Amino acid sequence: MKPKHIILLMINTASIVFFVCMTLAAYFTAVSLPDQQAAKRWGDGTDYSQISVYTDSYDEMSADSIFMTRIDIEKKLVENSIASEKEGARVWTDAFSSYQMQMNISSDRASADAAVIITGGDFFVFHPQDMISGYYYSDSDTMYDRIVVDNVLAWQLYGSSDVVGMPVTINGKYFYIAGVFNKSENKDIEKVYGEKPRAYMPYQGYSLINEAGAEFSCYEACLPEPVSGLGKQIVSDCIGINEENYRLVENSSRYGLKKRFELLSDKNIRSVVDIPVVYPYWENAARIAEDRSVTLLLMQIAGLVTPTFTILYLFRLLIKSRKKIFEKIRESLSNKIEKNRLKYREKRAASSEKKKAAVKS
């Protein structure tokens, strides 16, 4: 092999290895955020879409408007003949949450300012936490005075993370710690999690300290997806908000190849925010991962440049040399045929000589 061919082979090998590494990096980016994988967890192998709606600060949703949205979604699912095969099983799920609020939370030992998010529905299906102890509260609980806190807040209040069942005071009302979770070690989440410790509170519990109740800026749903785009269309039709006043995200496809190419072409426009929407930390982390996935796409493309040109160059040589190649093939086949003929003649001649010798004897 000529030196230039060896060099070309080494360059192509390095390019392919680089492409594979970037592809793996893109894959791990796509699966690194559990908040973006609810459709896979809920669907358990069947086609589901995860849809998120983020409203502007002037058009937040009430609990009543969300319940109406749920009714409308149920109707749409029936219209599309979507129902669970198992009687009584839920075919879809949803969750809603508020902007984070700053609240002072006190124990009998200390107090701390925390970032608190008011939640409803299956919030922890969409946003699973690394639980140290305890459990998630749910809408079906009979007692609403429960909160889930991170390990930082637990240590600030009690000097321990083993605090399940311990009381705290918020705005003069007693609440009890249902569970404690570790802060995420995901680098994208760490960038946007904030410096304050964090807690989650059920919307019914928030009504104990604020009679007006909470307003919600985020609505999420996991819906069956027998036809591509159906889940997104259903949520868009049922959300009950002017489409100019919210942003809708299809989480389940946001790291796919098609979406990454769309982001690449719209990269300059993507930075424009024309409504007063404040994304929660998990969406900001997802957008950071999206930007990285676009960068990785560019690197994947770069890794394929040399192999692609090499293949095109070899194909061009093949086209230019096709007459010589076909002539060599034809000549090789002719030589083989001629050799076979000679062998056949020699065998026949040998056989004839044997027969003559046998007759003489």
C-alpha positions as CSV (number, residue, x, y, z in Angstrom):
1,M,0.0,0.0,0.0
2,K,1.3,3.4,-1.0
3,P,2.1,5.9,1.8
4,K,-0.6,8.4,0.6
5,H,-3.1,5.6,0.8
6,I,-2.0,4.7,4.4
7,I,-2.4,8.4,5.4
8,L,-5.8,8.6,3.8
9,L,-6.9,5.4,5.6
10,M,-5.7,6.8,9.0
11,I,-7.5,10.1,8.5
12,N,-10.7,8.3,7.6
13,T,-10.4,6.0,10.5
14,A,-9.9,8.9,12.9
15,S,-12.9,10.7,11.4
16,I,-15.1,7.7,11.8
17,V,-14.0,7.3,15.4
18,F,-14.6,11.0,16.1
19,F,-18.1,10.7,14.5
20,V,-18.9,7.7,16.7
21,C,-17.8,9.5,19.9
22,M,-19.9,12.6,19.0
23,T,-22.9,10.3,18.3
24,L,-22.5,8.7,21.7
25,A,-22.2,12.1,23.4
26,A,-25.4,13.2,21.6
27,Y,-27.2,10.1,22.8
28,F,-26.1,10.5,26.5
29,T,-27.1,14.2,26.3
30,A,-30.6,13.1,25.1
31,V,-31.1,10.7,28.0
32,S,-29.3,12.6,30.8
33,L,-32.3,14.6,32.0
34,P,-35.0,12.4,33.6
35,D,-37.5,15.3,33.3
36,Q,-37.5,14.8,29.5
37,Q,-38.1,11.0,29.7
38,A,-41.6,10.9,31.1
39,A,-43.1,9.5,27.9
40,K,-40.7,6.5,27.9
41,R,-41.4,5.8,31.6
42,W,-45.2,6.2,31.3
43,G,-45.5,4.5,27.9
44,D,-43.4,1.5,28.9
45,G,-42.5,0.6,25.3
46,T,-45.6,2.0,23.5
47,D,-45.7,5.3,21.6
48,Y,-46.3,8.3,23.8
49,S,-45.6,11.9,23.6
50,Q,-44.6,14.3,26.4
51,I,-45.9,17.8,26.0
52,S,-45.1,20.9,28.1
53,V,-46.9,24.2,28.1
54,Y,-45.3,27.3,29.6
55,T,-47.5,30.4,29.9
56,D,-46.5,34.0,30.2
57,S,-46.7,35.7,33.6
58,Y,-50.0,37.4,32.7
59,D,-51.9,34.3,31.6
60,E,-51.3,31.7,34.3
61,M,-53.8,28.9,34.8
62,S,-56.0,28.3,37.8
63,A,-56.7,24.8,39.1
64,D,-60.3,25.1,37.7
65,S,-59.0,25.9,34.2
66,I,-56.6,22.9,34.4
67,F,-59.5,20.6,35.4
68,M,-61.4,21.9,32.3
69,T,-58.4,21.2,30.1
70,R,-58.4,17.6,31.5
71,I,-62.0,17.1,30.5
72,D,-61.4,18.5,27.0
73,I,-58.4,16.1,26.6
74,E,-60.4,13.1,27.7
75,K,-63.0,14.1,25.1
76,K,-60.4,14.3,22.4
77,L,-58.9,10.9,23.3
78,V,-62.4,9.4,23.0
79,E,-62.9,11.1,19.6
80,N,-59.7,9.5,18.5
81,S,-60.7,6.0,19.8
82,I,-57.9,6.0,22.4
83,A,-58.7,4.0,25.5
84,S,-56.9,1.6,27.8
85,E,-57.0,-2.1,27.0
86,K,-57.2,-2.8,30.8
87,E,-60.4,-1.7,32.5
88,G,-59.8,1.1,35.0
89,A,-56.3,1.7,33.9
90,R,-55.2,5.2,33.1
91,V,-54.2,5.8,29.5
92,W,-52.6,9.2,30.1
93,T,-51.4,11.5,32.9
94,D,-50.6,15.1,33.5
95,A,-49.1,17.5,36.0
96,F,-49.0,21.3,36.6
97,S,-46.8,23.6,38.6
98,S,-46.2,27.2,39.5
99,Y,-43.4,29.6,39.2
100,Q,-41.0,29.1,42.1
101,M,-41.8,31.2,45.1
102,Q,-39.5,32.3,47.9
103,M,-40.8,31.2,51.3
104,N,-39.4,31.2,54.8
105,I,-39.5,27.7,56.3
106,S,-38.9,27.3,60.0
107,S,-38.3,24.4,62.4
108,D,-37.9,24.5,66.1
109,R,-34.2,24.8,65.6
110,A,-33.6,27.1,62.6
111,S,-35.2,28.8,59.6
112,A,-34.2,29.1,56.0
113,D,-35.4,30.9,52.8
114,A,-36.3,28.3,50.1
115,A,-37.4,28.2,46.5
116,V,-40.8,26.5,46.6
117,I,-42.8,25.2,43.6
118,I,-46.5,24.5,44.0
119,T,-47.4,21.3,42.2
120,G,-50.4,19.2,41.2
121,G,-51.2,16.0,39.2
122,D,-48.5,13.4,38.8
123,F,-45.7,15.9,39.2
124,F,-43.2,13.4,40.3
125,V,-43.9,11.1,37.4
126,F,-42.6,13.9,35.2
127,H,-39.9,15.1,37.6
128,P,-38.6,12.1,39.6
129,Q,-36.1,13.0,42.4
130,D,-33.2,11.0,43.9
131,M,-35.0,10.3,47.1
132,I,-33.0,9.8,50.3
133,S,-35.9,8.9,52.5
134,G,-39.7,9.3,52.6
135,Y,-42.2,9.4,49.8
136,Y,-43.9,11.7,47.3
137,Y,-47.2,13.3,48.2
138,S,-50.0,13.0,45.7
139,D,-53.4,14.6,44.9
140,S,-55.1,11.5,46.4
141,D,-53.7,12.1,49.8
142,T,-56.2,13.0,52.5
143,M,-53.8,15.3,54.3
144,Y,-52.4,18.2,52.3
145,D,-49.9,19.5,54.8
146,R,-47.0,17.7,53.3
147,I,-43.9,18.9,51.5
148,V,-40.9,17.3,49.9
149,V,-37.5,19.1,50.5
150,D,-34.0,18.7,49.2
151,N,-31.1,17.6,51.4
152,V,-29.7,21.1,51.8
153,L,-32.9,22.4,53.2
154,A,-33.2,19.4,55.5
155,W,-29.7,20.1,56.9
156,Q,-30.4,23.8,57.4
157,L,-33.6,23.1,59.3
158,Y,-32.6,20.0,61.4
159,G,-28.9,19.3,60.8
160,S,-29.8,15.9,59.2
161,S,-31.4,14.4,56.1
162,D,-33.3,11.9,58.3
163,V,-36.2,14.2,58.9
164,V,-39.3,12.5,57.4
165,G,-42.3,13.3,59.5
166,M,-40.7,16.3,61.2
167,P,-42.8,19.5,61.4
168,V,-42.0,22.9,59.8
169,T,-43.8,26.2,59.8
170,I,-44.7,28.2,56.7
171,N,-46.6,31.4,57.0
172,G,-47.7,30.3,60.5
173,K,-49.1,27.0,59.3
174,Y,-47.6,23.6,60.2
175,F,-46.5,21.3,57.4
176,Y,-44.7,17.9,57.7
177,I,-41.8,16.7,55.7
178,A,-42.9,13.8,53.5
179,G,-39.6,13.1,51.8
180,V,-36.1,14.3,51.3
181,F,-34.2,14.2,48.0
182,N,-30.6,14.8,46.9
183,K,-29.9,17.8,44.7
184,S,-29.2,16.6,41.2
185,E,-25.6,16.1,40.2
186,N,-26.4,16.7,36.5
187,K,-24.2,19.6,35.3
188,D,-27.0,21.2,33.3
189,I,-29.4,21.1,36.2
190,E,-26.7,22.4,38.6
191,K,-26.3,25.5,36.4
192,V,-29.9,26.5,36.8
193,Y,-31.0,24.9,40.0
194,G,-30.3,28.1,42.0
195,E,-28.4,28.8,45.2
196,K,-31.4,28.5,47.5
197,P,-32.6,25.1,48.8
198,R,-35.7,23.8,47.2
199,A,-39.1,22.4,48.3
200,Y,-42.2,21.1,46.6
201,M,-45.7,21.7,48.0
202,P,-49.1,20.4,46.8
203,Y,-51.5,23.0,45.5
204,Q,-54.1,21.9,48.1
205,G,-51.5,22.6,50.8
206,Y,-50.8,26.0,49.4
207,S,-54.4,26.9,49.9
208,L,-53.9,26.5,53.6
209,I,-51.6,29.5,53.6
210,N,-53.2,31.4,50.8
211,E,-57.0,31.2,50.3
212,A,-56.8,32.6,46.8
213,G,-54.9,29.5,45.8
214,A,-52.0,29.1,43.4
215,E,-51.7,30.1,39.7
216,F,-49.8,27.7,37.4
217,S,-47.4,28.6,34.7
218,C,-46.5,25.0,33.5
219,Y,-48.8,22.3,32.3
220,E,-47.4,18.9,31.2
221,A,-49.1,15.8,29.7
222,C,-48.1,12.3,28.6
223,L,-50.5,11.2,25.8
224,P,-50.7,8.2,23.5
225,E,-49.2,8.9,20.1
226,P,-50.7,6.4,17.5
227,V,-50.2,9.2,14.9
228,S,-47.2,11.5,15.0
229,G,-48.0,14.9,16.3
230,L,-51.4,13.9,17.8
231,G,-50.5,14.5,21.4
232,K,-49.1,18.0,20.6
233,Q,-52.3,18.8,18.6
234,I,-54.6,17.7,21.4
235,V,-52.9,19.7,24.1
236,S,-52.8,22.8,21.8
237,D,-56.5,22.5,21.1
238,C,-57.4,22.0,24.8
239,I,-55.1,24.3,26.8
240,G,-57.6,27.2,26.6
241,I,-55.0,29.9,26.3
242,N,-54.3,32.2,23.3
243,E,-51.5,30.6,21.4
244,E,-49.6,33.9,21.5
245,N,-49.4,33.7,25.3
246,Y,-47.6,30.4,25.8
247,R,-44.8,28.2,24.5
248,L,-45.4,24.6,23.7
249,V,-42.6,22.0,23.8
250,E,-42.7,18.4,22.6
251,N,-40.2,17.0,25.0
252,S,-40.2,13.4,23.7
253,S,-38.8,14.5,20.3
254,R,-36.7,17.5,21.2
255,Y,-33.4,15.6,20.9
256,G,-34.2,13.7,17.7
257,L,-32.2,14.2,14.5
258,K,-35.0,16.2,12.7
259,K,-35.5,18.5,15.7
260,R,-31.7,19.1,16.0
261,F,-31.5,20.1,12.3
262,E,-34.5,22.5,12.8
263,L,-32.7,24.0,15.8
264,L,-29.5,24.4,13.7
265,S,-31.4,26.3,11.0
266,D,-33.3,28.5,13.6
267,K,-30.4,29.0,16.0
268,N,-30.4,32.8,15.7
269,I,-34.2,33.1,16.1
270,R,-34.3,30.7,19.0
271,S,-32.7,33.2,21.3
272,V,-35.6,35.7,20.8
273,V,-38.2,35.6,23.6
274,D,-41.2,37.8,22.7
275,I,-43.5,36.9,25.6
276,P,-42.8,37.3,29.4
277,V,-42.4,33.6,30.1
278,V,-40.1,32.4,32.9
279,Y,-39.0,28.8,32.3
280,P,-38.6,26.5,35.4
281,Y,-35.2,25.2,36.1
282,W,-35.8,21.8,34.4
283,E,-36.8,23.5,31.1
284,N,-33.7,25.8,31.3
285,A,-31.5,22.7,31.8
286,A,-33.2,21.0,28.8
287,R,-32.5,24.0,26.6
288,I,-28.9,24.0,27.6
289,A,-28.8,20.3,26.6
290,E,-30.5,21.2,23.3
291,D,-27.9,23.8,22.5
292,R,-25.2,21.2,23.2
293,S,-26.9,18.6,21.1
294,V,-26.8,21.1,18.1
295,T,-23.1,21.6,18.7
296,L,-22.6,17.9,18.7
297,L,-24.6,17.6,15.5
298,L,-22.1,20.0,13.8
299,M,-19.3,17.9,15.1
300,Q,-21.0,14.7,13.8
301,I,-21.3,16.4,10.4
302,A,-17.6,17.4,10.6
303,G,-16.7,13.8,11.4
304,L,-18.4,12.6,8.2
305,V,-16.8,15.2,5.8
306,T,-13.6,13.3,5.1
307,P,-15.2,9.8,4.7
308,T,-17.9,11.3,2.5
309,F,-15.4,13.0,0.2
310,T,-13.2,9.8,0.2
311,I,-16.2,7.7,-0.9
312,L,-17.1,10.3,-3.6
313,Y,-13.5,10.3,-4.8
314,L,-13.4,6.5,-5.0
315,F,-16.7,6.5,-6.8
316,R,-15.3,9.0,-9.3
317,L,-12.3,6.8,-9.9
318,L,-14.6,3.9,-10.4
319,I,-16.6,5.8,-13.0
320,K,-13.5,6.9,-14.8
321,S,-11.9,3.5,-14.8
322,R,-15.1,1.5,-15.4
323,K,-14.0,0.6,-19.0
324,K,-10.6,-0.7,-17.8
325,I,-12.2,-2.5,-14.9
326,F,-14.9,-4.1,-17.0
327,E,-12.2,-5.1,-19.6
328,K,-10.1,-6.7,-16.9
329,I,-13.2,-8.5,-15.6
330,R,-14.0,-9.7,-19.1
331,E,-10.4,-10.7,-19.7
332,S,-10.3,-12.6,-16.4
333,L,-13.5,-14.4,-17.2
334,S,-12.3,-15.2,-20.7
335,N,-9.1,-16.6,-19.3
336,K,-11.0,-18.8,-16.8
337,I,-13.3,-20.0,-19.5
338,E,-10.4,-20.8,-21.8
339,K,-8.5,-22.7,-19.0
340,N,-11.7,-24.7,-18.3
341,R,-12.0,-25.6,-22.0
342,L,-8.3,-26.7,-22.1
343,K,-8.8,-28.8,-19.0
344,Y,-11.9,-30.3,-20.5
345,R,-10.1,-31.1,-23.8
346,E,-7.2,-32.7,-21.9
347,K,-9.6,-34.8,-19.9
348,R,-11.3,-36.0,-23.1
349,A,-8.0,-36.7,-24.8
350,A,-6.8,-38.7,-21.7
351,S,-10.1,-40.6,-21.6
352,S,-9.9,-41.4,-25.3
353,E,-6.3,-42.7,-25.0
354,K,-7.4,-45.0,-22.2
355,K,-10.2,-46.4,-24.3
356,K,-7.8,-47.1,-27.2
357,A,-5.3,-48.8,-24.9
358,A,-8.1,-51.0,-23.6
359,V,-9.3,-52.0,-27.1
360,K,-5.7,-53.0,-28.2
361,S,-5.2,-55.1,-25.1
